[in-house]
Amino acid sequence: MLPDMNLEQKKRFWRFVFMDDLEFFEKFIVDLPEDAQIRFFEETPDFLCGYLNMKDKADLENDEIYQNILKKIRQLKKPDQ
């Protein structure tokens, strides 16, 4: 998996990798100056696009990010083999 990382570091890494766009926005983008936010959205035009197309509910069975998170959680719960 990821060499030279303990279990807690692996968990933090995968939480970051599979972080939801909205959560990423709240943690890293919202406090940036306005010009930096504008540049970020110009450079990543598909950011938050999954939220723009939602119609009153999310389909978690077909949500790739959600399924990847569940997969990683199951892997982290298994003892190292």
C-alpha positions in Angstrom: 0.0 0.0 0.0 1.9 3.1 1.2 5.4 2.4 2.4 6.8 3.8 5.6 3.5 5.0 7.0 1.9 3.9 10.2 -1.8 3.0 10.4 -2.9 6.5 11.5 -0.9 8.2 8.7 -2.5 5.8 6.2 -6.0 6.7 7.5 -5.2 10.4 7.2 -3.8 10.0 3.7 -6.9 8.1 2.5 -9.3 10.5 4.2 -7.6 13.3 2.2 -7.5 11.4 -1.1 -11.2 10.5 -1.0 -12.3 13.7 0.6 -15.6 14.9 -0.7 -15.5 18.2 -2.8 -17.7 20.0 -0.3 -15.5 19.0 2.7 -12.4 19.9 0.7 -13.9 23.3 0.0 -14.8 23.9 3.6 -11.3 22.9 4.9 -9.0 24.4 2.3 -10.7 26.9 -0.1 -13.3 28.8 1.9 -10.7 30.8 3.9 -8.6 31.7 0.9 -8.6 35.3 -0.4 -11.2 36.0 -3.1 -8.6 36.2 -5.9 -7.2 32.8 -4.9 -10.7 31.2 -4.8 -11.4 32.6 -8.3 -8.1 31.2 -9.6 -8.8 27.8 -8.0 -12.2 27.6 -9.7 -10.8 28.7 -13.0 -8.1 26.0 -12.7 -10.5 23.3 -11.6 -13.8 23.9 -13.4 -15.3 20.5 -12.6 -14.9 21.0 -8.8 -18.2 20.6 -7.1 -19.9 19.6 -10.3 -21.4 16.5 -8.6 -23.3 18.8 -6.3 -24.7 20.9 -9.1 -26.5 18.0 -10.7 -28.1 16.5 -7.5 -31.8 16.5 -7.5 -33.0 16.5 -3.8 -31.0 13.4 -2.9 -27.7 11.6 -3.3 -27.5 8.0 -4.7 -24.8 6.6 -2.4 -25.0 3.2 -4.0 -23.7 4.7 -7.3 -21.5 7.4 -5.7 -17.9 6.5 -6.6 -16.3 8.6 -3.8 -18.6 7.1 -1.2 -18.0 3.5 -2.4 -14.2 4.1 -2.4 -14.4 5.4 1.1 -16.3 2.3 2.2 -13.7 0.1 0.5 -10.8 1.9 2.2 -12.5 1.6 5.6 -13.0 -2.1 5.1 -9.3 -2.4 4.2 -8.2 -0.5 7.2 -10.4 -2.6 9.5 -8.8 -5.8 8.3 -5.6 -6.8 10.2 -2.5 -6.5 8.1 -1.8 -9.7 6.3 
